[in-house]
Amino acid sequence: MSINEMERKVREMRELQALIEEATAEVEALKDAIKAAMSDSESVQAGEYRITYKAVTTARIDTAALKKALPDLAQQFTKTTTARRFCVA
């Protein structure tokens, strides 16, 4: 692939990313409006759509606290991975 072709592809990629960001922002605004209209309700039937907005509780390990309290144990269960990061500046 030539430099000119790569430049065109990057330009097209950035244009598509801008469209995705704009659409994502619109989706989030619509979600916020729906949540605001639901107020404290956890579930609403809107025509053919059933909308739920419920609290979900999850449990996660606080890795910073684990490393501080039990550094040897944290090190024993730490898994290192390598990945390639794609970035266009």
Secondary structure, DSSP 4 states (H G I P E B T S, - for coil): --HHHHHHHHHHHHHHHHHHHHHHHHHHHHHHHHHHHHTT-SEEEETTEEEE----------HHHHHHH-HHHHHHT------PPP---
